[in-house]
């Protein structure tokens, strides 16, 4: 269960009225043929896809697989935009793990092993071996680029009728973003750390247009490293926007704290 929570954390959200989300369009319409466009123009069109909501509630099924095991669970994701994310992992209706993420802290616990973690993003980034912050995690779950594309320098190209942006800022950490040529939504993003022989791929499918936002229906996270490969597949079964949400989180008594040095 810890691995599922960590992957959701790694990989694993303005309108005040209460409404259930209603899809008004889907992304399986014919895709326009990509023609050359500068990185600046691609990013400008991508930034037009803004999400306008205050809270988001997602019910999803989750499948975790590595070289030794496969697990199927359910994941409940509650997001108060730019403030906090609560992820609850359940098996047969029983809560097995929870993670509460804010802009300044990361907290999670798991019933298997009776352990919990409390810390900030610097310690978690050191542990997982990749740079993390709240916005990266929120963007990943929303189907957005993990980085603010308007602040970077990118080399643009066309790859299989999608726009590809390669980050030029860091030689050791390579980042690539793939956007469709119709709505300029992120279809895939890849991060490769060459020296550490480590890579993560995040792919999105079946994006839907709601009144409040455009969200993927499926998120697939693959990590590749020397000690083995892992995959987590999140299927968003239902979503609702702008409801009053609670974020209950408390570590059960008797759990042992994980200390990262």
Secondary structure, 3 states (H helix, E strand, C coil): CHHHHHHHHHCCCCCCCCECCCEEEECCCCCCCCCCCCHHHHHHHHCCCCCCCCEEEEEEEEEEEECCCEEEEEEEEEEECCCEEEEEEEECCEEEEEEEEECCCEEEEECCCCEEEEECHHHHHHHHCCCCCHHHHHHHHHCCCCCCHHHCCEEEEEECCEEEEEECCCCCEEEEEEEECCCCCEEEEEEEECCCCEEEEEEEECCEEECCCEECCEEEEEEEECCEEEEEEEEEEEEEECCCCCCCCCCCCCCEECCCC
